[in-house]
């Protein structure tokens, strides 16, 4: 087995061209450009591959075949702006590897240009909270403890990586913020407790208080149950506001918030008829 010079996938030793991308490394050409187009297309289906793979493929094509951007446009039959966007992002990516953390190429591109919209962060909630910290409900009492890392993640040794670590502005208190994403409720709670223990052992002074917040997209009954006996951890849910900002709401306010949202969508006639119905 050897690796294809162009796509870096495994290819047969005796094959004249790569079965995956169609590149013939001896002749330095493509046996069948359609194969390459198909391969490129498959890289664009984000479920299977990280978006950066596309950028590196374009780079390799340009290097190996000494192609200009316009040649790549023809070869892959994609738009010129698409190619130049990929190359711009690639140069940013080489300087800042953390851009790879973004789940979508668009978000990474906007982040690189510094024009990231809060809405881009919905999938990247951790980064959103970090960047918009001063506008969140947490900022009044807490500040982000370690600002050295680009997006505020905190390396907690063998315990793992804390999504966000904050310290109280006036008191000797620590706050671990953990985001519940695709993890299960039990794992999220367990992880938060582990980080709290790590901070207690490694950062906190003897009398420091260590608290936790779990942020979830939706109200989570299981987390709430788990937290009944752990008062130092609170559950927040988040909601997207009209102007693309996220709002963080403690569970006791979540229900009222949702009712208010619902009411705001009703006409005054609908509200009147509701009032009548309930006053009966
Ligand atoms: Zn190949």
Boltz pocket constraint, residues with backbone or C-beta under 6 A from the ligand:
constraints:
  - pocket:
      binder: B
      contacts: [[A, 4], [A, 5], [A, 6], [A, 7], [A, 8], [A, 9], [A, 18], [A, 19], [A, 20], [A, 21], [A, 22], [A, 23]]
      max_distance: 6.0
